[in-house]
Every structure is written in C-alpha cells, then in structure tokens.
Amino acid sequence: MSSRRNWAKPGLHRPFPDENKPARKPVRSERARFLANDRRRVRRALEPDYRDGERAGRYGLTLAEYRALQARQGNVCAICRKSARVLCIDHCHVTGRVRGLLCPKCNSMLGFCGDDPRLLRAALAYLKASVKE
C-alpha cells in the first residue's frame, strides 16, 4: 500500500478504502458539542476542585500537588506576596518545570520580559535610578 504522499506522484493512485471500515469517523453534531462544552463550562464555574485540577493537569501536576503548592505559598503570589482571587501557575518555558504560583500582574511581568533575568535587573536599576533623583 502506498503512503499518502505517494498518491500525487505520476503512475500511482489512491488505494481503495476497506469496505468493512467506515469511510469517515462519525462526527458529533454541533448541538452535542455545544452541550458538552456547556457542561464543562458550568462545572468549571461551580466546582473549584475540577477547575484547579484541570489547570494543574496542563502543567503535569495533580490536584494534590497543586493544593500543596498553594498551601506552601500561603495562597499568595510568590513575588509580590499579595493574595489574588486566581493565581497563575508559573512554569519555565524551556524545561516545563513549575516554578510557583503568581498573581496575573506578576505573571504578565515575567512574560513581557521573556523570563530574562538581565532585563529584569535592568528594569530594577532603572526604577532605583528614578527614585534617587
């Protein structure tokens, strides 16, 4: 059997589909997709364990590991130490390792700086210089 890329080459043709195998995967209706998404949306809004477990799972954490990280930080941002309604899971984009929980402002600050310590030190020097004047 030829591969899909070879079908375009001259002299080759697309193999016939297997008669016992359905030609296409059955597609869920638009209404069924909407209802499944709606159920997920409602569950996310009403069940904190489901929401936090789903968020933690994106970064390879279990709900128990996420809760332990929350308790270790005292449910405050790791940088500014302020309590936020929602804490973002900060991770290294190179290794994928979770570093801690940050408020949205601190998380955005690191993201805008590209996680570059030199840029953050330069910003700190700039702020210190403006205070002395």
ABEGO torsion letter per residue (X at the ends): XBBAAAAABBGBBBBBBBAABBABBBBBBAAAAAAAAAAAAAAAAABAAAAAAAAAAAAGBBAAAAAAAAAAAGGBBAAAGBBBABBBBBBBAAAGBBAEBBBAAAAAAAAAAGGBAAAAAAAAAAAAAAAAX
